[in-house]
Structure formats: structure tokens, C-alpha cells
Amino acid sequence: MKISKRWSRPNKPIIIMINHQSRFDWFVLFLLDWNIVSNFLPIRVMISHNEYYKPHLFPLLFALGGYPIKKFGSSLDDLLNPTYEMLKNKQTILIFPEGRIIRRTNPIIQKGAIRLIRKHKDASIVPIRIAGLKNKSLFDIFTKISLKITLGKPMGCREVITGNSDKKLSKKIISLIYFPK
């Protein structure tokens, strides 16, 4: 596994944004060097309600900091309220801004990720790009594949959103994750 390090912990709530190519993307964080991972802890991971409550996954997801997000609600803010509270308490949140597994080359950032960034301007975004997980099983992660994990340079949410429409912000997030500097 090759890891590119370009990171130092900001003194703010953190929104980790990872590209989403498999069901196991966020487990890869726990394979990183402890000196890197310990800077993020505790990590709370936004997981779809349906996935979170599957009997065979729930104990593991709960133990590793997962929390459920419903797909439908009265408003987008209503769905994101648990995440807003965690960020107010300066916790580290991990999200997949695409909102679902993306195996194509033109990802689209979901409204929820954009709303989260706009609402928490004092947070820092840490982009992480994982390469090598498409169509792989959990067994493959530990035995057969070569992963490349790139930790991008942290940026303040305020810096990312300034002067950007939602469409431009979506493109900016994509460039942070898929083409880290």
C-alpha cells in the first residue's frame, strides 16, 4: 500500500471527504499509519440508514463510529442535523460527497455535501483519494490488491465556498478529491 502524506491537523472540526468506489472505502483509513489516523480520532462515518441497520453490519459499523442517515425527511437540513451537531462539537466526520458508490469517471457531488460545507464554514476539509478498490471484496483489501491513498492538503470550508455557486463548488470538491495537490 502506498500512502502519500501531505497533512497536518487543523485546530477545527474536520470533514473528511473520500471518493466512494466500494463498500469498504472508509475501512481503508484504519490501515493507515497510526500517527496519521490518531489525528482524526474519533471519526464518525455517515452511513445510509438501510446499510447501517443490516444485522450483519450493524455491530461493526457502530463500533467503528458509523451513524445512520435517512434517505428521506422533511428537509435536507432535517436529515443532516445529526452531522451538524457533531461538527458543532468539533468531531471528525467522514462523508462520501458523491452520496453513493461511483464507478464511472464523472462523479456528481450531492446537495447534502454542499449544504454541509456551506453551513459549517469554520470546519476544515481533508480530501482523501483512494485508488485500487473498484470491484474489490473486503478479503481483497487485505490480501490481493495494491492500494494508493493520497491525503490532500486540508482546506477551510470558507476558502472552498467563497465565490462559488453550487455547480462550481461541486467541481471544486471533485478536483480536491480526485486530483489532490
QUIZIVEN-V927868 format. One record per helix or strand of 2 or more residues. SS is the DSSP state (H for helix, E for strand). FROM is the first residue (numbers start at 1). LEN is the number of residues. If there is no record, write none. Layout:
# QUIZIVEN-V927868
ss=SS from=FROM len=LEN
ss=SS from=FROM len=LEN
This chain:
# QUIZIVEN-V927868
ss=E from=2 len=3
ss=E from=14 len=5
ss=H from=25 len=7
ss=H from=34 len=7
ss=E from=43 len=6
ss=H from=49 len=4
ss=H from=55 len=9
ss=E from=66 len=4
ss=H from=76 len=13
ss=E from=92 len=4
ss=H from=111 len=9
ss=E from=124 len=8
ss=H from=138 len=6
ss=E from=148 len=4
ss=E from=155 len=2
ss=H from=157 len=5
ss=H from=166 len=13
